[in-house]
Amino acid sequence: MMKLSTGDKTLHVVIYIFLVILGFLTLYPFWNSAVISFNLGLDTAKGGITFWPRQFTFDNYAIVFQDTRIVQAFYVSVLRTLAGTFLSILFTSVFAYGMSVKGVLFKKFYMVFAIITMYFSGGLIPFYLVNRELGLMNTFWVMVIPTVISVYNMIIFRTFFMGLPNGLEESARIDGCSTFGVYFRIVLPLSGPVIATLSLFTAVYHWNDWFTATIFINKSEMFPIQTMLQQILNSNIMTEQLSMATKGNAAAADAMSRMQSVTTKSLTMATMMVATLPIILVYPFVQRFFVKGVLVGSLKE
């Protein structure tokens, strides 16, 4: 190992201290929100909750999961994220592969036409009218179909596909492989890292998007979790939860006792944790693809 000079050691110490401070400033708001979600609501109202719950409780989460609207919204978000990510990656990659193959008629026209849509759009009102005429209003697919093709992701896919060795496709063609055969058997298996990366970005978009459902959906049972959270933040959740707790039978008394120990802030933080943690937990399973070699073992002399 190289021996570092005193100046280099000092610089490393300063860099590490800076990174620690930056990491703390980045993570603390999320950590504090998690702490508040596990703290007794009435105690949180007194202030002073920083790094650890002062009065630990699961009442906030119990109230959240007793609300069938939140549970339903969670299921809608999961289904939307899975369907939206799969369809977007499939159709976008197929489009990108077509734009990367030599000899495609009017390829430059299609590329220019697609790129124009990245910079110019008709606006929200024409977009609303188009979805209405297509019969997508108040349906699950209004959150999926309009985002099936991503031009930005298509350009990334296309650049990646154009970097693959031509010998792979030529060998497959000699063996009698069709265009779709080359795509599904050769191109996609070699595209693991880029597919994983763009899938994560697409999934994060679908999971975090609340605006689409707010504009195009009027049925609360079809709201995703982020839209439901936004509705909760803009309404009096305590009044709604209290009215729901008074309805029912044996569980009403238990719900009422929990409601006396929570506040709007504690319930909001618990709901935010439910809406945020799932997409965060996905990252460790995808991260390994970011640094994985793309063409290792794909072409040998």
N, C-alpha and C positions, 0 to 999 in steps of 0.2 A: 504493500500500500504506500502511496505517496505521502510524504511527511508534509503536513500543512504548516505554513508560516503563521506567525502570530496574527498578522492582518487577515489571513484567510479564516482562521478560527473565529476571530471577532466578527467577521462578516457572516459566517454560518450561524453564530449565536444570534445576531441581530435578525437574520432571515427567519430562523426558527421562532423567535419571540414574536415577530410580526405575523407569521402564519398561525401561531397559537391564538393571538388576539383576534385575527380575522376569522378563524374558525369559531371562536367563542361568540363573537358578534353575530355570526351567521346562524349558529345553532341555538343560541339562548332563547330567542323568541319562541321557537318551536318547543323547546324543552319547558319553558315557563307555561306555555299553553297546555302541555300535557300534565304538568304538575297541578295547575288549576282545575283541570278536568277530573283529577283524582282527589281533590280536596273538598271538604264540606262547604257547600255554597255559602251558608251564613258566616262561616269563618273566613272565607275568601273576601267577603264584603268588608271585613275589618282592615284588609291590606296586609302587606308584609310577606306575601307568599313569593318566594324567589326560586330556590333550588330544590326544595323538597316539600311534599304535602305536610301541612301542620296537623290536620285531622283527616287521615286517609279514609276514603269511602268509595264505594262503587255505586252510590245512589244516583249520581249524575248519569252514568251509563245505563242503569236500570230504567230510568225514566225515558232516556233516548230510545232504547230498544223496545219499550212498551208502546211507543208511538208507531203504529203500523205504517204510517205514511213514510217514515224514515227507512224502515225495513224494505218497503216496496221500492222506494227510490234507490236504495243500495242495489237491489236486484236489477233494476233498470239500467243503472250505471255499469254494472258488470256485463250485462248482455250487450249493451251498446258498445262498450270498449272492445269486447271480443269480436263482435260482428263487424264493427267499423274498422278495426285494425286489420282483420283478415281480408276483408273486401278491398280496402284501400291499398294494402301491400300487393295483393294479387293483381288488380287492374292497373295500378300504377307501374308495376314491374313489367307487365305484359306490354303496356304502351311504350315504356322505356326500351324494352328489347326490340320492338318494331322500329324505333327511332335509331337504334344502334346497328341494325343489319344493313349491309350494303345492298344497293339496288332497289330499295323501296321507292315506289313512285310517289312523287309529291312530298318527299320527306321534309325538305326544307320549308315547304308551305305549312305543313302540320306543326313543325317546330316553332316557326314564327307565330302562327296562330295561337299556339299554347302559351308561348312566352308573353304575348300581348295581354293575356288574361291575368298575368301576375301583376301588371301595372295599372290596368284599367278594368273597371267593373261597372255594371249598370247601377249599382247602389242597392240599398236595402229594399226599397219599394218594388222595383222590378223583380228582385230575388223573391220577395214575398209573393208577388203575383204569379211567378213561374211555379213555385211550390204549390200554390193554391190550385192552379189549373191542372197540375199533375196529380192532384188528389192526395198530396202528402200531408196536408194540414191535420193536426191532431192524430198523427200516426207515429209509430216508432221509427219508421224509415226516414222521416224528415231529418232525423239526427244522424243518419248514416249515408244515404244516397248522395246528397249534395257534396259530400267530402270524399267520395270514392276515388277521385283522381286528384292527386296533388302534383302540380307542375314542378314545384321546388324539389320534391322527392323524386319525381321522374328524371330531372336533370342529374341528380346524384346517381340514380340507378344507371342512367344512360352512360355517364362517364365511367362508372365501374365496369359495365358490360363491354365498353369499347376497349378497356384495358386488358381484357381476357385474351389469351393467346389464340390466334386464328387457327392454329393446328388442332385445337380441341373440336371446334365446329366442323372443320374439314374432315377430320377422322370420323366424326359421327355421321356426316353426310355420306361418306364412302360406305359406311356400314348400313346405309338405308334409313337413317333417322330422318323424320320429318322436322319441319320448323318447330312445331310444338314439342316434338320429342327432344330436340336439342335444348329447348328452353327448360323443360321440366327435368330432363335427365342429366344435363351437363351444366347449364348456366345456374339454375337455382341451387343445386348442391354446393357450388363454389361460392355462392353469394351469402353464406351464413352471416358473416360479420355485418355487412351492409343491411341485410334484412333485419337482423336483431336490433341494430341501432335505429333504423327508421321505424321499426315496429314499436320500440320504446317511445320515440318521439310522438308517433301517432296515437299510441295508447294514452300517453300523458295528456295530449290535446283532448281526446274524447272524454277522458275521466274528469278533466278540469273545466270543460266547457259548460257554462250555465246559460249563456245568452241565447243559444239556439232554441232551447225548450221554452224560454221566457217569451220569445217572439211567436213561435209557430205552434205551441201546444197550450191548450186551455184546461186540459184535464189534469188535476193534481196527481192522480194515480199513475200518470205517465212521466212525471218529472224525474230526472236523474238526481243523484244525491247532491250535486253542487247547486242545482237550481232550488232544491228543497232547502238547502242551507241558506241560500240567498233570501228565500222567502221567510225563513225563520228569523234571520237578522233584521228583516224589515217589518216584522210583526211582533206582537206581544206574545211570546212563546209561553210565558207563565200563565196567562189567561187561558190559552188554548189547552195547555197540558192539564190545568186544573179542571177545566170543563170535561176533558176526556177522563180524568181520574175519577170524577164523581159518577161517571157512567159505568155500569157493570155490576158485579155482584160481590163475591168474596174478595176479589183483588182490589176493590175500590178503597177499602180502609188502608191496605198496605201502600197503595199508590199515594193516598192522601198524606200518610205519615212521611213518605219520601219527599213529597212536594214541599213540606214545611221546612226541609233542610237544604233545599237547592235555591239557586238564583238564576236569573236570566243569563248572567255571564258564565256561570259554571256549566249550564246546559249547552250554551253556545260553544264553549271550548270542547265539551265532550262530543258534540255533533261534528265539530271540525276535525277532531282526531279520527272519528269513524270515516269521515270523507277523505282524509289525507293519507292515513297509514297504508291502505292496500296498495296504492300506486308506488309508494316509497319502498315497500317490501319487494316489489318486482325487480328493482334495479340490481340487487346482488346476483340474481340468476341470469341477468343479461350482460352484466359488465364483462364477463370473461370473453365474450365474443368481440369486444372492442379492440382487443390487442391480439387476437388470434390471427395467425398467418392465413392469407386468403388462398394462395395457390400451392401450399405445401403438399407435395406428393401428387399434384394434379397432372404434371407433365414431366416426364423423365426422358433423359437422353436414351 
